[in-house]
Amino acid sequence: MIFCTVGTTEFDDLVRAVDALAPELPEPVLFQIGQGRYEPEHGEWFRFSPDVSDYIQKASLVIAHGGFGTTVEALYAGTPLISVPNPDRFDKHQEQIIRQFGAEGYLIPCFDLFDLPAAVARARSTRLRPYQPPETTLHLEIRAFLKSLR
């Protein structure tokens, strides 16, 4: 199963593009469409779920908006991810997230929905790098700060 997710807002252009591609894909597509108005014709869909981690883990491929939470969840699950920035996000942060994770080889970026078929082919033929979160030192910084208060 291929899982297409747009998070809590709407990203009809992504849902529409994946829906148009769905008949050519070797597996069924399950869509999470959020607040979108477009309802897919070539796969099952739902609007929201309190937790999409099971869908991500069961999928052979995730095609998603570039939200940080969804991106990291797919990377932790080890499920191949095609990430598409939602141009409606006001500060373009999704594009920055996708560029960084894509440059590090963790996901397949897709900045233009016309390139989605090629991105799917790349996701099927590319060995993505397993995600290793950076080591955190926040606890050490907090400890040092608290010691400095004495």
N, C-alpha and C positions, 0 to 999 in steps of 0.2 A: 504494500500500500504506500502511496505517496501522500504526504500530508501537507496541505497548503494552509498557512495560518497568517492572519492579518492583525492579531491582537485585539485590543478593546475598541479601537476606532474603526474606520473604514478605509479600505484600499481596493475599491471596485476594479481599478485597472489591473491589478495583480490577479484578482480572482477571475476576471474575464479572460486574461491571457492564459492562465493555467487551464481554465475550462475549455478554451479553444484548442489547446494542445492535448487535452486529456484523451480524446479518441485515438491518438497516435501513440500513446504511452502503453507500455507492456503491463501495467498494473492499474488497478482502480485508484482514483483520487478521492480523498476525504478533505472537505473544505471547512475551515472555521472562518466565517465571514464577518464577524463582529457586527458593527452597526451599518454595514454596507447595504445598498439597495439592490445590487445585482445578485440574483440567485442562480447558482450554477445549474447547468442542464446535464452535465456529463459526470456526475458523481454525487455522492451523498454529502450533505452539508448540515452545519449547525451554526448558531450565532456565537454562543459563549459556553464555556465550561469552567468550573472553578479551578480545574487543573488539567492541562493538556500534556503533562509529562508522559502519560501512558501512550498517547497517540504518537508522540515524538519517538519514544523508545520502540514502538512496534513498526514504525515507518522504515522503508528502505531508503527514503529520501524526503527531506523537508524543504519546502519552498516557502520562504517567509519574508515578511517585512523585516526591516533592519533594526527593530527594537532590541535594546540591550538584553532584557530579560529573556526573550525568546531565543536570541542568538546564543547566549551563554548556556541556556538549558539544552539546546540541541548539541552544542559542543561538548558539554559534560556527558550527554548520553552517547556520544560517539556516532551519531547519525549524520550522514553526509547532508550538508546544508547549502542551499542556494539562497543567498540573501539579496533582497531588492529594497532599496531605500524608498520610502513613501515620500513623494515630493510635497505632500501637504503638511509635513512636519515643519513647524515654523523656523527652527534654527538649523535644519539640515544635519542634525547630529547623527542620524542613521547613516548617512553617507560616510561620515568620519569613522564610525564604528566598523562599517563594512570594509572600507579601505584598509584599516589597520589589521583586522583579522584576516582579510584576504591576502594582504602582503606577507603575512606570517604563515600562509598556507593552511589555515584552519577551515576555510570555507570557499565557496565559489561565488564571487561577486557578480551581480548582474545590474548594471546601471541603466540599461535600456531594455524595456520589455520585448522589443523586436529581437533581442539577442537571447531570449529565454530558451528557445530550442537548442541553441549552441551551448548554453549554460547547463542544460540537462545532460547533453552528451558529454560535456566536460566532467560533470559530477559522476557520471557512470564510468568514466575512464581514468579519472585522476585519483591517485592515492593521497587523501588529505592527511595533514599532520594531526596526530592525536593532541587534543587540547590539554595543556598543563598550565593551570592557573599560576600567575606569578607568586612568588613567595611574599607573604605579607610581613611587614615589620611594624605594623600599627601597634601591636601589643607592647613591643619594645619601646616605641616612642611614648606611649601612654605611661609606661612604667618610669621612664626617665623623667617625664614631665612631673609625675607625682612625687618622685624623689626630690626634684628641684624645689618643690613647695615646702619641704621640711625645714 
